[in-house]
């Protein structure tokens, strides 16, 4: 099931001081485009005032015709209305164009800023948040801000102008009729809005059920092999049918309420307008109101009623907007790593390959009570091959993470040559270390792009040379597209051995001073393992290598073997010295593997 959070959670957020404060902060993204935004507000104001002028002018037109004025006055009013229509059309065009431009540019800046910030966050942050959730925030949340960020304020101002201006003009037209209208129409509109929100709630419920049914389809198709091997087609069909029946049930319920809502609108809103016209007709009969004034009054009443209804939608959008800003600011408030775009290695931070751990104690932030490394100390000389062995969970991969500073220890010091790891700029440190993991991750592009990921500035010759050293060229040149062969999502078009050799080629291209190999051959067949092992031996030449291994046969040639157990360093030595320690952990592991 895809990870993420329910958008309805955002919609339920209440307007809080913190949410408003975050929303104000987001308006800094509009600042570069404030000229266009202010101009858009000007056109919005002009368009709103033109809207208010129409009912008055149309009423004047009716009055002019009512008194039999077929000459200059009637034509003059018609010409003014025509000019006002042209003016409003022009204002509406520029308002929309300016707001769309500001919205799209602001949204692009906000997305870039969010992604740039997110990608600089430490690994600890990503361990606490699922990828689906973060992707939802980057796409769904920011899309939710798209219109609201630039247009909601403008829409709110437009509605305030229409309501205040409209009510003022109604009072000028007829104070008595205005009081009558305000006693009837707003109450009906508010009831219609409440009823409408209830119906939208049913629609959201139906959408949620549809999403759940889509999840069933997605899971079933992704795991179609398991479905068929366990002969669960009938089970899945029944599961999907039950969910679609639930969708239909909610839809039928919604249909009944929509029918009732339609009846209410016809009776309530149109009944209110009939009542206003009836009252206006009485005032006309008493000589207190002209026909044109009544016509204008009815139009203004419709404007105001529609705008009051729209205010509820604006409020809902503001709620959703503030909810989304709170989710986004959870990301913004996370502390970035000190990543630099310039990863050129300064002479004073150039590594020779000497490493030392001095009384390192480490616990993962998510499990503070579980000690992963406890008082671990060792030294590695440059160009040595050092193996880390031990049972699962003994702390081997954690040492690799600490070398790359994916995490920092709570106690102790990690030294590279004479430099403490914390004193070396993070990007420069990581640029001199390469990791070949057990589970190789390849991006969905071409083989060339995946190898070049180790050094994006490398030329074609260097990429091909790295592929040859990694024993990858022999299968690459067999592909019809060669280096342009698309590897598929996560490299699924390649075998495990081929993916591993691409990963090694990527590391070779990087030319690291320190190499970390994390169980790089554990899941390969014998033929692939031999090819990968040869590639790794070439890669380890002339550099410090830290090899994490479960297969002890692969580390017999190591200059030093560090044996870990439950976070402690329990044995140190070579293969020959450690295999002779009776009762030693290394010897016990070796006997289990029978070599």
C-alpha positions as CSV (number, residue, x, y, z in Angstrom):
1,X,0.0,0.0,0.0
2,X,1.4,3.4,-0.9
3,X,2.6,5.5,1.9
4,X,1.3,9.0,2.5
5,X,-1.2,10.9,4.5
6,X,-4.8,11.6,3.9
7,X,-5.6,15.0,2.4
8,X,-8.8,15.1,4.5
9,X,-6.5,15.4,7.5
10,X,-5.3,18.7,6.1
11,X,-8.8,19.9,5.4
12,X,-9.7,19.2,9.1
13,X,-7.0,21.5,10.3
14,X,-8.3,24.5,12.2
15,X,-7.0,28.0,11.7
16,X,-4.3,28.6,14.3
17,X,-1.8,31.3,15.1
18,X,1.0,29.0,14.1
19,X,-0.7,28.2,10.8
20,X,-1.2,31.9,10.0
21,X,2.4,32.7,11.0
22,X,3.7,29.9,8.6
23,X,1.4,31.3,5.8
24,X,2.9,34.8,6.2
25,X,6.4,33.3,6.0
26,X,5.4,31.6,2.7
27,X,4.6,35.0,1.2
28,X,8.4,35.6,0.9
29,X,8.2,33.4,-2.2
30,X,5.9,36.0,-3.8
31,X,8.3,38.9,-3.0
32,X,10.4,38.6,-6.2
33,X,7.1,38.9,-8.1
34,X,5.4,41.5,-5.9
35,X,5.1,44.1,-8.7
36,X,3.1,41.7,-10.9
37,X,1.1,40.6,-7.8
38,X,0.2,44.2,-6.8
39,X,-0.7,45.0,-10.5
40,X,-3.0,41.9,-10.4
41,X,-4.7,43.3,-7.3
42,X,-5.2,46.6,-9.1
43,X,-6.9,44.8,-12.0
44,X,-8.9,42.7,-9.5
45,X,-10.1,45.9,-7.7
46,X,-11.1,47.5,-11.1
47,X,-12.9,44.3,-12.1
48,X,-14.8,44.2,-8.8
49,X,-15.9,47.8,-9.0
50,X,-17.1,47.2,-12.6
51,X,-19.1,44.3,-11.3
52,X,-20.8,46.6,-8.8
53,X,-21.6,49.2,-11.5
54,X,-23.5,46.8,-13.7
55,X,-26.7,46.4,-11.7
56,X,-27.0,50.1,-11.2
57,X,-26.5,50.9,-14.9
58,X,-28.9,48.1,-15.9
59,X,-31.5,49.6,-13.6
60,X,-30.9,53.0,-15.1
61,X,-31.4,51.5,-18.5
62,X,-34.7,49.9,-17.4
63,X,-35.8,53.3,-15.9
64,X,-34.9,55.1,-19.1
65,X,-37.0,52.7,-21.2
66,X,-39.8,52.8,-18.6
67,X,-40.4,56.5,-19.0
68,X,-40.3,56.2,-22.8
69,X,-36.9,57.8,-23.3
70,X,-35.8,56.4,-26.6
71,X,-33.3,59.1,-27.4
72,X,-29.9,60.3,-26.2
73,X,-30.2,59.1,-22.5
74,X,-31.0,55.5,-23.4
75,X,-28.2,55.4,-26.0
76,X,-25.8,57.0,-23.5
77,X,-26.4,54.4,-20.8
78,X,-26.1,51.6,-23.3
79,X,-22.8,53.0,-24.6
80,X,-21.5,53.3,-21.0
81,X,-22.5,49.7,-20.3
82,X,-20.7,48.6,-23.5
83,X,-17.5,50.5,-22.5
84,X,-17.7,49.0,-19.0
85,X,-18.0,45.5,-20.5
86,X,-14.8,46.1,-22.6
87,X,-13.0,47.5,-19.6
88,X,-14.0,44.6,-17.4
89,X,-13.0,42.1,-20.0
90,X,-9.5,43.7,-20.3
91,X,-9.2,43.9,-16.5
92,X,-10.2,40.3,-16.1
93,X,-7.7,39.1,-18.7
94,X,-4.8,40.9,-17.1
95,X,-5.9,39.8,-13.6
96,X,-5.9,36.1,-14.6
97,X,-2.7,36.3,-16.6
98,X,-0.8,38.1,-13.8
99,X,-2.0,35.9,-11.0
100,X,-1.3,32.7,-13.1
101,X,2.2,34.0,-13.8
102,X,2.9,34.8,-10.2
103,X,1.4,31.5,-9.0
104,X,3.4,29.3,-11.4
105,X,6.7,31.1,-10.7
106,X,6.1,31.1,-6.9
107,X,5.1,27.4,-7.0
108,X,8.3,26.6,-9.0
109,X,10.4,28.4,-6.5
110,X,8.6,26.8,-3.5
111,X,9.0,23.3,-5.0
112,X,12.7,23.9,-5.8
113,X,13.3,25.3,-2.3
114,X,11.5,22.4,-0.6
115,X,13.4,19.7,-2.7
116,X,16.7,21.5,-2.2
117,X,16.1,21.6,1.6
118,X,14.8,18.0,1.8
119,X,17.7,16.5,-0.1
120,X,20.1,18.2,2.3
121,X,18.5,16.7,5.4
122,X,20.3,14.0,7.4
123,X,19.6,10.3,7.0
124,X,17.9,10.4,10.5
125,X,15.1,12.5,9.0
126,X,14.4,10.0,6.2
127,X,14.4,7.1,8.7
128,X,11.5,8.8,10.5
129,X,9.4,9.6,7.4
130,X,8.3,7.3,4.6
131,X,9.1,8.1,1.0
132,X,5.5,8.2,0.0
133,X,4.7,10.7,2.7
134,X,7.5,13.0,1.7
135,X,6.6,12.7,-2.0
136,X,3.0,13.6,-1.1
137,X,4.2,16.7,0.7
138,X,6.4,17.7,-2.2
139,X,3.6,17.2,-4.8
140,X,0.1,17.2,-3.2
141,X,0.7,19.7,-0.4
142,X,2.5,22.2,-2.6
143,X,-0.1,21.8,-5.3
144,X,-2.7,22.5,-2.6
145,X,-0.9,25.8,-2.0
146,X,-0.8,26.7,-5.7
147,X,-4.0,28.7,-6.1
148,X,-4.4,29.6,-2.4
149,X,-1.0,31.2,-2.0
150,X,-1.6,33.9,-4.6
151,X,-5.4,34.0,-5.3
152,X,-7.1,33.4,-2.0
153,X,-6.2,36.7,-0.5
154,X,-7.3,38.4,-3.8
155,X,-10.5,36.4,-3.9
156,X,-11.2,37.4,-0.3
157,X,-10.7,41.1,-1.0
158,X,-13.0,40.8,-4.1
159,X,-15.7,39.2,-2.0
160,X,-15.4,41.9,0.8
161,X,-15.6,44.6,-1.9
162,X,-18.7,43.1,-3.5
163,X,-20.5,42.5,-0.1
164,X,-19.7,45.9,1.4
165,X,-20.2,47.8,-1.9
166,X,-23.3,45.8,-2.7
167,X,-25.0,46.4,0.7
168,X,-24.1,50.1,0.5
169,X,-25.7,50.4,-2.9
170,X,-28.8,48.5,-1.7
171,X,-29.2,50.8,1.2
172,X,-28.9,53.8,-1.1
173,X,-31.5,52.2,-3.4
174,X,-34.0,51.3,-0.7
175,X,-33.4,51.1,3.0
176,X,-36.7,49.3,3.7
177,X,-36.2,46.6,1.0
178,X,-32.6,46.2,2.2
179,X,-33.7,45.3,5.7
180,X,-36.2,42.9,4.3
181,X,-33.7,41.2,2.1
182,X,-31.0,40.9,4.9
183,X,-33.6,39.2,7.1
184,X,-34.3,36.5,4.5
185,X,-31.6,35.9,1.9
186,X,-28.4,35.5,4.0
187,X,-30.0,32.9,6.3
188,X,-31.1,30.9,3.3
189,X,-27.6,31.1,1.7
190,X,-25.9,30.0,5.0
191,X,-28.3,27.0,5.2
192,X,-27.5,26.2,1.6
193,X,-23.7,26.4,2.3
194,X,-24.0,24.1,5.4
195,X,-26.1,21.6,3.4
196,X,-23.6,21.8,0.5
197,X,-20.6,21.1,2.9
198,X,-22.4,18.0,4.2
199,X,-22.9,16.7,0.6
200,X,-19.2,17.4,-0.2
201,X,-18.4,15.3,2.9
202,X,-20.2,12.4,1.3
203,X,-18.4,13.0,-1.9
204,X,-15.0,12.9,-0.1
205,X,-16.2,9.6,1.6
206,X,-16.9,8.2,-1.9
207,X,-13.5,9.4,-3.1
208,X,-11.8,7.7,-0.2
209,X,-13.7,4.4,-1.0
210,X,-12.6,4.7,-4.6
211,X,-9.0,5.3,-3.5
212,X,-9.2,2.1,-1.3
213,X,-10.5,0.1,-4.3
214,X,-7.6,1.5,-6.4
215,X,-5.2,0.3,-3.7
216,X,-6.7,-3.2,-4.0
217,X,-6.1,-3.1,-7.8
218,X,-2.6,-1.8,-7.4
219,X,-1.6,-4.3,-4.7
220,X,-3.1,-7.2,-6.7
221,X,-1.4,-6.3,-10.0
222,X,1.9,-5.7,-8.3
223,X,1.7,-9.1,-6.6
224,X,0.0,-10.9,-9.4
225,X,2.5,-13.7,-9.2
226,X,1.6,-14.4,-5.6
227,X,-2.1,-14.1,-6.3
228,X,-1.8,-16.8,-9.0
229,X,0.6,-19.1,-7.2
230,X,-1.7,-19.1,-4.1
231,X,-4.9,-19.3,-6.4
232,X,-6.4,-16.3,-4.7
233,X,-8.1,-14.8,-7.7
234,X,-11.5,-15.5,-6.2
235,X,-10.5,-13.9,-2.9
236,X,-9.2,-10.7,-4.6
237,X,-12.4,-10.5,-6.8
238,X,-14.6,-10.8,-3.8
239,X,-12.5,-8.2,-1.9
240,X,-12.8,-5.7,-4.8
241,X,-16.5,-6.4,-5.2
242,X,-17.2,-5.6,-1.6
243,X,-15.3,-2.3,-1.9
244,X,-17.2,-1.3,-5.1
245,X,-20.5,-2.2,-3.4
246,X,-19.5,0.3,-0.6
247,X,-18.8,2.9,-3.2
248,X,-22.2,2.4,-4.8
249,X,-23.9,2.6,-1.4
250,X,-22.2,5.9,-0.6
251,X,-23.0,7.2,-4.1
252,X,-26.7,6.3,-3.7
253,X,-26.9,8.0,-0.3
254,X,-25.2,11.1,-1.8
255,X,-27.7,11.0,-4.6
256,X,-30.6,11.3,-2.2
257,X,-29.1,14.2,-0.4
258,X,-28.2,16.0,-3.7
259,X,-31.8,15.6,-4.7
260,X,-32.9,17.1,-1.4
261,X,-30.3,19.9,-1.8
262,X,-31.6,20.7,-5.3
263,X,-35.2,20.9,-4.0
264,X,-34.0,23.2,-1.2
265,X,-32.1,25.5,-3.6
266,X,-35.2,25.8,-5.8
267,X,-37.5,26.5,-2.9
268,X,-35.2,28.4,-0.6
269,X,-33.1,30.7,-2.8
270,X,-35.7,31.3,-5.5
271,X,-38.4,31.7,-2.9
272,X,-36.3,34.3,-1.1
273,X,-35.9,36.2,-4.4
274,X,-39.6,36.0,-5.1
275,X,-40.2,37.4,-1.6
276,X,-37.8,40.3,-2.3
277,X,-39.5,41.0,-5.6
278,X,-42.9,40.8,-3.9
279,X,-41.8,43.3,-1.3
280,X,-40.3,45.5,-4.0
281,X,-43.5,45.5,-6.0
282,X,-45.4,46.7,-2.9
283,X,-43.0,49.5,-2.5
284,X,-43.4,50.3,-6.2
285,X,-47.1,50.4,-5.8
286,X,-46.6,52.8,-2.9
287,X,-44.4,55.0,-5.1
288,X,-41.3,54.4,-3.0
289,X,-39.4,52.5,-5.6
290,X,-38.9,52.7,-9.4
291,X,-38.9,49.6,-11.6
292,X,-35.3,50.1,-12.6
293,X,-34.3,50.4,-8.9
294,X,-36.1,47.1,-8.2
295,X,-34.3,45.5,-11.1
296,X,-30.9,46.7,-9.8
297,X,-31.9,45.6,-6.3
298,X,-32.6,42.0,-7.4
299,X,-29.3,41.8,-9.2
300,X,-27.4,43.1,-6.2
301,X,-29.2,40.6,-4.0
302,X,-28.1,37.8,-6.2
303,X,-24.5,39.1,-6.2
304,X,-24.4,39.3,-2.5
305,X,-26.1,35.9,-1.9
306,X,-23.6,34.2,-4.3
307,X,-20.7,36.0,-2.6
308,X,-21.7,35.0,0.9
309,X,-21.9,31.4,-0.3
310,X,-18.4,31.8,-1.9
311,X,-17.0,33.0,1.4
312,X,-17.5,29.6,2.9
313,X,-15.4,28.1,0.1
314,X,-12.7,30.6,0.7
315,X,-12.7,29.8,4.4
316,X,-12.4,26.1,3.6
317,X,-9.5,26.8,1.2
318,X,-7.8,28.8,3.9
319,X,-8.2,25.9,6.3
320,X,-6.7,23.5,3.8
321,X,-3.9,25.9,3.0
322,X,-2.9,26.4,6.6
323,X,-3.0,22.7,7.2
324,X,-0.7,22.2,4.2
325,X,1.7,24.9,5.4
326,X,2.0,23.1,8.8
327,X,2.9,19.9,7.1
328,X,5.4,21.7,4.8
329,X,7.0,23.6,7.7
330,X,7.7,20.2,9.5
331,X,10.2,19.7,6.6
332,X,11.4,23.3,6.6
333,X,12.2,23.3,10.3
334,X,14.3,20.1,10.1
335,X,18.1,21.0,10.3
336,X,20.1,20.6,7.1
337,X,23.4,18.9,6.8
338,X,26.3,21.3,5.9
339,X,26.3,20.3,2.3
340,X,28.3,22.3,-0.2
341,X,27.7,22.4,-4.0
342,X,31.4,22.9,-4.5
343,X,33.0,19.5,-3.6
344,X,36.5,20.2,-4.8
345,X,38.9,18.8,-2.3
346,X,41.0,21.4,-0.5
347,X,44.7,20.3,0.1
348,X,44.3,20.5,3.9
349,X,41.4,18.1,3.7
350,X,42.9,15.6,1.3
351,X,42.8,12.2,2.9
352,X,45.6,9.7,2.8
353,X,43.5,6.8,4.0
354,X,44.5,6.4,7.7
355,X,41.4,5.8,9.9
356,X,41.0,5.5,13.7
357,X,38.1,5.0,16.0
358,X,38.7,6.2,19.5
359,X,36.2,4.9,22.2
360,X,33.2,5.2,20.0
361,X,29.8,4.9,21.5
362,X,26.7,5.1,19.3
363,X,23.0,4.7,19.5
364,X,20.5,5.4,16.7
365,X,18.3,8.4,17.4
366,X,15.2,6.3,16.8
367,X,16.4,3.7,19.4
368,X,18.2,5.7,22.0
369,X,18.1,2.9,24.6
370,X,19.8,0.4,22.4
371,X,23.6,0.7,22.3
372,X,24.8,-0.3,18.8
373,X,28.6,0.4,19.3
374,X,30.1,0.4,22.8
375,X,33.6,1.7,23.4
376,X,34.9,0.6,20.0
377,X,38.5,1.6,19.2
378,X,40.7,0.5,16.3
379,X,43.2,1.8,13.8
380,X,43.4,1.3,10.0
381,X,46.6,2.1,8.1
382,X,46.4,3.6,4.6
383,X,46.0,1.2,1.7
384,X,45.1,-1.6,4.1
385,X,42.3,-4.0,3.5
386,X,40.3,-4.4,6.7
387,X,37.4,-6.8,7.2
388,X,34.5,-6.3,9.6
389,X,32.9,-9.6,10.6
390,X,30.4,-10.7,13.2
391,X,26.8,-11.8,13.6
392,X,24.0,-9.8,12.2
393,X,23.3,-6.7,14.4
394,X,26.8,-6.6,15.7
395,X,27.5,-3.1,14.4
396,X,29.3,-3.7,11.1
397,X,27.2,-1.5,8.8
398,X,26.9,1.1,11.5
399,X,30.7,1.6,11.3
400,X,30.3,2.2,7.5
401,X,27.6,4.8,8.2
402,X,29.8,6.6,10.8
403,X,32.7,6.7,8.3
404,X,30.4,8.4,5.8
405,X,29.1,10.6,8.6
406,X,25.5,9.6,7.8
407,X,25.4,9.6,11.6
408,X,27.7,11.0,14.3
409,X,28.7,9.1,17.5
410,X,27.4,10.3,20.8
411,X,30.9,9.7,22.4
412,X,34.4,9.2,21.1
413,X,36.3,10.5,18.1
414,X,36.7,9.4,14.5
415,X,40.0,10.5,12.9
416,X,41.0,10.6,9.3
417,X,44.8,10.9,9.3
418,X,45.3,13.7,11.8
419,X,41.9,15.3,11.2
420,X,38.8,14.7,13.3
421,X,35.9,13.8,11.1
422,X,33.7,16.7,12.4
423,X,36.4,19.2,11.3
424,X,36.3,18.0,7.6
425,X,33.7,19.7,5.4
426,X,31.0,17.0,5.0
427,X,30.8,17.1,1.2
428,X,34.6,17.0,0.9
429,X,34.8,14.0,3.3
430,X,32.1,12.0,1.4
431,X,33.6,12.8,-1.9
432,X,36.7,10.9,-0.9
433,X,34.8,7.8,0.2
434,X,32.9,5.3,-2.0
435,X,30.4,2.7,-0.9
436,X,29.5,-0.4,-2.8
437,X,26.4,-1.7,-1.0
438,X,24.9,-5.2,-0.8
439,X,21.6,-3.9,-2.3
440,X,22.8,-2.0,-5.3
441,X,20.5,0.9,-6.2
442,X,20.5,2.0,-9.9
443,X,18.6,4.9,-11.2
444,X,16.1,4.2,-14.0
445,X,18.2,5.8,-16.8
446,X,20.9,4.4,-19.0
447,X,24.0,2.5,-18.0
448,X,26.2,5.5,-18.9
449,X,24.2,7.8,-16.5
450,X,24.5,5.3,-13.7
451,X,28.2,4.9,-14.0
452,X,28.7,8.6,-14.4
453,X,26.8,9.2,-11.2
454,X,30.1,8.5,-9.5
455,X,31.6,11.6,-11.2
456,X,29.2,13.6,-13.3
457,X,32.0,15.6,-15.0
458,X,33.7,12.4,-16.4
459,X,34.1,12.1,-20.1
460,X,33.1,9.1,-22.2
461,X,36.6,7.5,-22.2
462,X,36.8,7.6,-18.4
463,X,33.3,6.0,-18.1
464,X,34.2,3.2,-20.5
465,X,37.6,2.7,-18.7
466,X,35.7,2.4,-15.3
467,X,33.3,-0.1,-16.9
468,X,36.2,-2.2,-18.2
469,X,38.0,-2.2,-14.8
470,X,34.7,-3.3,-13.2
471,X,34.4,-6.3,-15.6
472,X,31.2,-4.6,-16.8
473,X,32.3,-3.8,-20.3
474,X,32.0,-7.4,-21.5
475,X,28.2,-7.5,-21.0
476,X,27.6,-3.8,-21.8
477,X,29.0,-4.1,-25.4
478,X,26.7,-7.1,-26.0
479,X,23.6,-4.9,-25.5
480,X,22.3,-3.4,-28.8
481,X,22.2,0.0,-27.2
482,X,25.5,-0.4,-25.4
483,X,26.1,2.3,-22.8
484,X,22.7,3.8,-23.7
485,X,20.8,0.7,-22.5
486,X,18.1,1.7,-20.1
487,X,18.4,-0.3,-16.9
488,X,14.8,0.1,-15.8
489,X,13.4,1.1,-12.4
490,X,16.0,0.2,-9.7
491,X,18.0,-1.6,-12.4
492,X,15.5,-4.4,-12.8
493,X,16.5,-5.0,-16.5
494,X,19.9,-6.2,-15.3
495,X,21.0,-9.3,-13.3
496,X,22.3,-9.0,-9.7
497,X,25.9,-9.5,-10.9
498,X,25.5,-6.9,-13.6
499,X,24.0,-4.3,-11.3
500,X,26.8,-4.9,-8.8
501,X,29.5,-4.4,-11.5
502,X,27.8,-1.2,-12.6
503,X,28.0,-0.1,-8.9
504,X,31.7,-1.0,-8.8
505,X,32.3,1.0,-12.0
506,X,30.6,4.0,-10.4
507,X,32.9,3.7,-7.4
508,X,36.0,3.3,-9.7
509,X,35.1,6.4,-11.6
510,X,34.9,8.4,-8.3
511,X,38.5,7.5,-7.5
512,X,38.0,7.4,-3.7
513,X,40.7,7.4,-1.1
514,X,38.6,5.1,1.1
515,X,36.4,2.2,-0.1
516,X,33.6,0.6,1.8
517,X,32.3,-2.8,0.5
518,X,29.1,-3.9,2.3
519,X,28.4,-7.6,1.6
520,X,28.9,-6.9,-2.1
521,X,28.8,-10.5,-3.2
522,X,26.5,-12.1,-0.7
523,X,23.5,-12.6,-3.0
524,X,25.3,-13.6,-6.2
525,X,25.8,-16.9,-7.9
526,X,29.2,-18.4,-8.2
527,X,29.9,-17.2,-11.7
528,X,28.8,-13.6,-11.0
529,X,30.6,-13.6,-7.6
530,X,33.9,-14.5,-9.4
531,X,33.5,-11.6,-11.9
532,X,32.5,-9.1,-9.1
533,X,35.3,-10.3,-6.8
534,X,37.9,-9.7,-9.6
535,X,36.4,-6.2,-10.1
536,X,36.5,-5.5,-6.4
537,X,40.2,-6.5,-6.2
538,X,41.1,-4.1,-8.9
539,X,39.0,-1.4,-7.1
540,X,40.8,-2.0,-3.8
541,X,44.3,-1.6,-5.2
542,X,46.1,1.5,-3.8
543,X,43.4,2.6,-1.4
544,X,42.1,1.9,2.1
545,X,39.3,-0.7,1.9
546,X,36.8,-1.6,4.6
547,X,35.0,-4.8,3.7
548,X,31.9,-6.0,5.6
549,X,31.4,-9.7,5.1
550,X,29.4,-12.7,6.3
551,X,31.3,-15.1,4.0
552,X,34.6,-15.3,5.8
553,X,36.2,-17.0,2.8
554,X,36.2,-13.6,1.0
555,X,38.3,-11.9,3.7
556,X,41.1,-14.4,4.2
557,X,43.5,-12.0,2.5
558,X,42.6,-9.0,4.7
559,X,45.5,-7.2,6.4
560,X,43.3,-6.9,9.5
561,X,40.1,-8.5,10.6
562,X,37.9,-6.8,13.2
563,X,35.4,-9.1,14.9
564,X,32.4,-7.5,16.4
565,X,29.7,-8.9,18.7
566,X,26.8,-7.0,20.2
567,X,28.4,-3.6,19.5
568,X,31.8,-4.5,21.0
569,X,35.1,-5.2,19.3
570,X,36.0,-8.7,20.7
571,X,38.8,-9.8,18.5
572,X,41.4,-8.3,16.1
573,X,44.0,-10.0,13.9
574,X,44.6,-11.7,10.6
575,X,42.8,-14.8,9.4
576,X,45.7,-17.0,10.4
577,X,46.0,-15.6,13.9
578,X,42.3,-15.6,14.6
579,X,41.5,-19.1,13.4
580,X,43.9,-20.5,16.0
581,X,42.1,-18.9,18.9
582,X,40.2,-21.7,20.6
583,X,36.7,-20.7,21.6
584,X,37.1,-17.4,19.7
585,X,34.1,-15.9,17.9
586,X,35.9,-15.8,14.5
587,X,36.9,-19.4,14.8
588,X,33.3,-20.3,15.7
589,X,31.9,-18.4,12.7
590,X,34.6,-20.0,10.4
591,X,33.7,-23.5,11.6
592,X,30.0,-22.8,10.9
593,X,30.9,-22.0,7.3
594,X,33.3,-25.0,7.1
595,X,36.4,-23.5,5.5
